[in-house]
Amino acid sequence: MSDYQEEQPLREEIDALAGPAVLAFGTNWCGYCRVADRFVEPALADHPEVPLLQVEDGRGRRLGRSFRVKLWPTLIFLRDGTEVARVVRPASRAPLDAALARLLTPSPDDGASAIDVE
């Protein structure tokens, strides 16, 4: 999976996304990102309707800073451009499945705040 794109979309483009999406921050050379791939790939493969945007992060990268990314990989689960869940350095598939469930199952209180899934 480690195919993080150098080209950065604008935050406005991310905020304007319609429907569910996963925004992943990391780098192609990041060891943590490569380890997480073994969990991220199968979790997302079970949900082909959810687009994955992989963005290379690092010094001077504004998009990652706008999402307060500090560790790689960080996966932001978005519904209609709004963060509903976040998973940082997944060490198993469970937090990814929980975040996907939250993303794909709207509840009446959604939009109040995002959750960190550990």
Summary of the structure (lengths in Angstrom):
residues: 118
radius of gyration: 13.1
end to end distance: 21.0
largest distance: 39.9
contacts: 332
relative contact order: 0.22
helix: 31%
strand: 24%
